[in-house]
């Protein structure tokens, strides 16, 4: 019973012709998928395990049920923290986000319902975000006597410093439409079409070169911490690294052959 109340991390692997797609569900629906220590430890172990899957092409991350993507960190557990245990708890939140960012393939957040506090930090750590039109987003930590920390530091890159201040200092909750306007999510989907829209992105990823996608994700993360000149040099190195495999030549020849067929048939 304790394990059920702590929550589960469920993984479904979907073999495709060009690789494997993993669907990861944080399942603590009775608590709005709120993150406690045990659940966060399972999450990091799960994501780190996926990182070693050579055929992995993409990960889709969601929360169980329709109420919440992740409704934040577990307030019941946090209420009992002290200065020593607080460091351990928040480090677990950071490790969840870090595991997603260092995963070598793209992670798409399938956002349904409340995406609050640590849940928004995890969404920000994903590569792409698609939300149901009823989703809600907020960083209300200051209303509970703590600052928003760890991967909240990613928010200025997504939405700018002014809007980040609005979320973090006022503790506001914004709608999916506002989140789209701000650049906090890339797509908002009405009705029951969330999974169809998500599959469009998955198929688009699968149509790309698997090596190129892994290089691109790594390079994007490098760009975040490098000055412009070093970022350009890192890109040159990544381009050369791509040509150390047969992938670019093969895909370009296929492209040219398909182009030739279209011309001859037209």
Protein Blocks (a to p, Z undefined) as FASTA:
>chain_A
ZZmmnopcdddddddfkbccdddddddfknoopacfklmmmmmmmmmmmmmmmklmbdcd
ddedjkbmbecjafklmmmpcfklmmmmmmmmmmmmmmmmmpmbdcddddehjaehjlmm
mmmmpmbdcddfkbccddfklmnopacehjlmmmmmmnojklmmmmmmnopacdfklmmm
nopambdcehjllmmmmmmmmmmmmmpcfklmmmmmmmmmmmmmpcfklmmmmmmmmmmm
mmmpmklmmmmmmmmmmmmmmmmmZZ
